[in-house]
Amino acid sequence: MKVIPGEINTALLHAHLLGSIGPRPICFASTIDENGVPNVSPFSFFNVFGSKPPIVVFSPARRVRDNTTKHTLQNAQATGEVVINVVNFDIVQQVNLASCEYPKGVSEFEKAGLTALPSDMVKPFRVKESPVQLECKVLQIIETGKEGGSGNLIVCEVLCMHIDDAILGTDGKIDPHKIDLVARMGGDYYCRASGDAVFSVPKPNLNLGIGVDALPASIRNSTILTGNNLGILGNSTNIPIVAAPLNDDRLLQLLRTYEADKVTLQKELHHYAKEIIESGDVEKAWQILLAGA
């Protein structure tokens, strides 16, 4: 499929964009109107864009169906303040309920059964049930267009963070399993960022990795090793020198069995090395890959 914006209707383009760009963090934005009536609503066009100063940006887009703007945008324009509450699994159904388009003046806090807490530095309320609450001042609002579907980038500076101690690990930092965040996908789909869904990828070495292009051709062109496998090998700072085969029963058995069949030996070594790479032992994987050289 090839999609050219402008050649399909905006609603379908919107669906393709949201289906392909995700999971997206959810900004549960709390504001107040000129009469002091609170409003809280979720937006998945949201992320963090700096830490000094600490900047977060979210976008209440113009409605595709009728090109109207949302109460959150109107309130942010009127008051210049917002509280961004992060969304975890414990409150995702209440957050979803708060996305209903209630008439102006109706409190989504009450409709969704959420608790409004006074903020320390801004007027909008915090959501007590949210594990992290960011009190912000609005620095700038950038309109990206005037038609339905156009964004309104609300650039905010974080003035104060409130973090539930229960989500902290022993190192004093936020534990991804304890905070149990959720994110938006396309359509009605969400993603839960905890448990088996969370994995670690070590940052590249301080010393430059050799790169995939520097791997031996037999490894680089493997039909068995995946791109991820090659990426891990390419992050090594050098290709080790193997003087003698590793003292490993499975490796030695493969070398004996396929001694006369180098093509099959290489495939079997790559299968074995793939398992070892994915177990996290890159040094041993190198020993296996180079044993048949």
C-alpha positions, 0 to 999 in steps of 0.5 A: 500500500502507498498512501499520499496525504490529500489523496485519501480522506482525513479519517482514514489517514488518521487511522493509518498514522495512529495504527503505525506510530505507537505505542504512544504515551498518554497525557491525561491533561487537567485544566480549568475554565475561566469559571474555575470548572475542572476538566480532565481529558486524555491525549495520545499526541504527547511526549517529553522533549527536554529536561533543562528546562523540563519540557513536555508537549501534547496536542489536542487536535481539531476534531476531524468530523466537524473541525471544532476544538476541545475544552482542554485547548480552550482552557489552556489558552485561557489560563496558561496552566495544565497538569499532566497526569500519567496513565497506568493500568489501574486507571485506564478504564476511568481515563477512557470514560473521561474521553467522552465529550461531555458538555462544557461545564461538566466535570470529568473528574466526577463522571470518571470517579476520579479524585481532584487534588489541589496543586502546589504551583498551578490552579488546575487539579491533579488526579490523585489516582495517577502515579505521576503528576506534572504541574506545568505552565504553558509556554507556547501553543503552536497551531499546525493548521486550521482544518479538522485533524490539525494539531495544536502543540501545547508546549509546557514547562514542568514546574513540579513533579509528584511521584508516588513512592510506591512506584520507586525501585530500590535505586530511587528511580521509577520501576517500569513494572511498578508504575505499570504504564499503558499506551495507545495504539490504533483504534481501540487498542492499548499496550500495557508496558509491564511484565513480559512486555518490558525488556532491556537493550543495553546502550551502545558501548562507550567504545565504538562497536565494529558495526554490522558491516565489519562482521565476517561475510559468512555471519553478515549474510547469514540466513539464520541470524536476524537483524537484531542478532547482527546488531548485537554482534556489531556492538562488539568492540572487536572480533575475538581471536579463537585459538581452539574450539570452546569446551562445550559439549553441543559445539564439539558434537556439531563439529564432529558430526558435520566435519565433512559438510561445511555448509550444514556445519555453518547453518547448525552453528548459526542456529546454536549461536542465535540461541546463545545471543538471545540468552545474552551471552555474546562472548560465547556466541562469538566462540560458536560462530568462529569455531567453524571458520 
